[in-house]
Amino acid sequence: MIVKEAIRFFAEIGFEGKTRDLASRIGITQPLLYRYFPSKESLIERVYQEIYVQRWNPDWDTLIPDRTRPLAERLIEFYQAYSHAVYDYEWVRIFLFSGLKSGELNDRYLSLIRDKILRPVCEELRHMNNLPSTDTIKIKEEELELAWGLHGMFFYRAVRHFAYNMPIVKNTDQAITNDVRLFLAGAPAVHKDIVERAR
């Protein structure tokens, strides 16, 4: 009950919200809250585990690298599934508040994004372009920045809705399909140039 309400509380107010206000909102005393969570930081860590770590589906780890299917299909399937987990008021707002507060939680989550989404996208673009593997030439920051472009289109749609209160498109699956098609219409050629220069 405490964790569930803490997620709502931090999503609305941010991490500057006081634990006494959270306890009052739940209808318990602050000492009782601290009996379950000895510090505000331990409560925030539990919120992070609940809303970020537990929403990551381990099946996604093998989706982007699966070369038995076209890359467009893999990216569309991944981002559509991922959107169903993260296009959410609490997920987006807590992520933004965390970045404004210290960024420590964001740093951990963005490391996961780099390792499980961005790097595999770069590796698959190399494979698509018949370029040297990442064992031969390490992934360059420019390559990652290109992959961030796709991820940024995806994430900013949620920010517009949950932070700026703008309407979200009715068919997010189609919007994601359009994002991936747009990305793949231009990214492979730019990516090839990046890796060729790195050679």
C-alpha positions in Angstrom: 0.0 0.0 0.0 2.8 2.4 0.9 4.7 1.7 -2.4 1.6 2.0 -4.5 0.8 5.4 -2.9 4.4 6.5 -3.0 4.5 6.0 -6.8 1.4 8.2 -7.2 2.8 10.8 -4.7 6.2 11.1 -6.4 4.6 11.2 -9.9 2.5 14.1 -8.9 4.8 16.1 -6.6 8.3 14.9 -7.4 11.0 13.6 -5.1 11.0 16.8 -3.1 7.7 15.6 -1.6 8.0 15.1 2.2 7.5 11.6 3.7 5.3 13.1 6.4 3.0 14.4 3.7 3.0 10.9 2.1 2.2 9.3 5.4 -0.6 11.7 6.0 -2.0 11.0 2.5 -1.9 7.3 3.2 -3.5 7.7 6.6 -0.6 6.3 8.6 2.0 7.9 10.9 5.5 8.8 9.7 7.1 6.4 12.2 5.0 3.6 10.8 6.2 4.4 7.3 9.8 4.4 8.5 9.2 1.0 10.1 8.8 -0.4 6.6 11.3 1.9 4.8 14.1 3.2 7.1 14.8 6.2 4.9 13.3 8.1 2.1 16.1 6.8 -0.2 15.1 3.2 0.5 11.5 4.0 -0.4 12.6 5.7 -3.6 14.7 2.7 -4.5 11.7 0.5 -4.0 9.7 2.7 -6.3 12.4 2.5 -8.9 12.4 -1.3 -8.7 8.7 -1.4 -8.9 8.1 1.0 -11.8 11.3 0.5 -13.9 13.0 -2.7 -13.2 9.9 -4.9 -12.9 8.4 -3.5 -16.1 11.3 -4.5 -18.2 10.4 -7.8 -19.9 13.4 -10.1 -20.2 12.0 -11.5 -23.5 12.8 -8.1 -25.1 16.5 -8.8 -24.7 16.5 -11.2 -27.7 14.0 -9.3 -29.8 16.2 -6.7 -31.5 19.2 -9.1 -32.2 16.9 -11.8 -33.8 18.2 -11.8 -37.4 15.6 -14.3 -38.6 13.3 -11.3 -39.2 13.7 -7.9 -40.9 15.0 -5.2 -38.6 12.0 -3.0 -39.2 9.7 -5.8 -37.9 11.9 -6.3 -34.8 12.1 -2.6 -33.9 8.3 -2.1 -34.5 7.5 -5.1 -32.3 9.9 -4.0 -29.6 8.8 -0.4 -29.4 5.1 -1.2 -29.5 5.5 -3.7 -26.6 7.7 -1.2 -24.7 5.2 1.6 -25.2 2.5 -0.5 -23.5 4.8 -0.8 -20.4 6.1 2.8 -20.3 3.5 5.2 -21.9 2.2 5.8 -18.4 1.7 8.9 -16.2 3.7 7.6 -13.3 6.5 6.1 -15.3 7.1 9.3 -17.3 6.8 11.8 -14.6 8.9 9.9 -12.0 11.6 9.6 -14.7 11.5 13.3 -15.4 11.5 14.3 -11.7 14.3 11.9 -11.0 16.4 13.5 -13.8 15.7 17.0 -12.3 16.6 15.9 -8.8 19.9 14.1 -9.2 19.8 11.7 -12.1 21.2 8.7 -10.3 18.1 6.6 -10.9 18.0 7.8 -14.5 21.7 7.0 -15.0 21.0 3.4 -14.0 18.0 3.1 -16.3 19.7 4.8 -19.2 22.6 2.4 -18.9 20.0 -0.4 -19.4 18.6 1.5 -22.5 22.1 1.8 -23.9 23.0 -1.8 -23.4 19.7 -3.4 -24.3 18.3 -1.1 -27.0 20.8 1.4 -28.5 23.9 -0.9 -28.8 21.8 -3.7 -30.4 20.3 -1.2 -32.8 23.8 -0.1 -33.8 25.0 -3.7 -34.2 22.0 -4.5 -36.4 22.6 -1.4 -38.6 26.2 -2.6 -39.0 24.9 -6.1 -40.0 22.4 -4.5 -42.4 25.2 -2.4 -44.1 27.8 -5.3 -44.1 30.1 -3.3 -41.9 32.7 -4.6 -39.4 31.3 -6.1 -36.2 31.6 -4.3 -32.9 34.3 -6.8 -32.0 36.5 -5.2 -34.8 35.5 -1.6 -34.4 33.9 -0.5 -31.1 30.6 1.3 -31.2 31.2 5.1 -31.6 29.3 7.8 -29.8 28.0 9.1 -33.2 26.4 5.7 -33.7 24.7 5.7 -30.3 23.5 9.3 -31.0 21.8 8.1 -34.2 20.0 5.3 -32.2 19.0 7.9 -29.5 17.2 9.7 -32.3 14.8 6.8 -32.7 14.4 6.4 -29.0 13.9 10.1 -28.6 11.0 10.1 -31.0 9.4 7.3 -29.0 10.0 8.9 -25.6 9.1 12.5 -26.4 5.6 11.4 -27.5 5.0 10.3 -23.9 6.6 13.5 -22.5 4.2 15.6 -24.6 1.3 13.8 -23.2 2.2 13.1 -19.5 4.3 16.3 -18.8 2.8 18.9 -21.2 -0.8 17.6 -21.1 -1.0 17.4 -24.9 -3.3 14.8 -26.5 -1.5 11.6 -27.4 -2.1 10.1 -30.9 -5.0 7.6 -30.9 -3.1 4.9 -32.6 0.4 4.8 -30.9 1.2 1.5 -32.6 0.9 3.1 -36.0 2.9 6.2 -34.8 5.7 3.8 -33.7 5.6 2.0 -37.0 6.0 5.4 -38.7 8.9 6.3 -36.4 10.7 3.1 -37.3 10.1 3.5 -41.0 11.3 7.1 -40.9 14.4 6.0 -39.0 15.3 3.2 -41.3 14.7 5.4 -44.4 17.7 7.5 -43.5 19.7 6.0 -40.6 21.4 3.1 -42.5 23.2 5.5 -44.9 24.2 7.9 -42.2 25.3 5.0 -40.0 27.4 3.6 -42.8 29.2 6.9 -43.2 29.9 7.1 -39.4 31.5 3.6 -39.4 33.4 4.1 -42.6 35.0 7.3 -41.1 35.8 5.3 -38.0 37.7 2.8 -40.1 
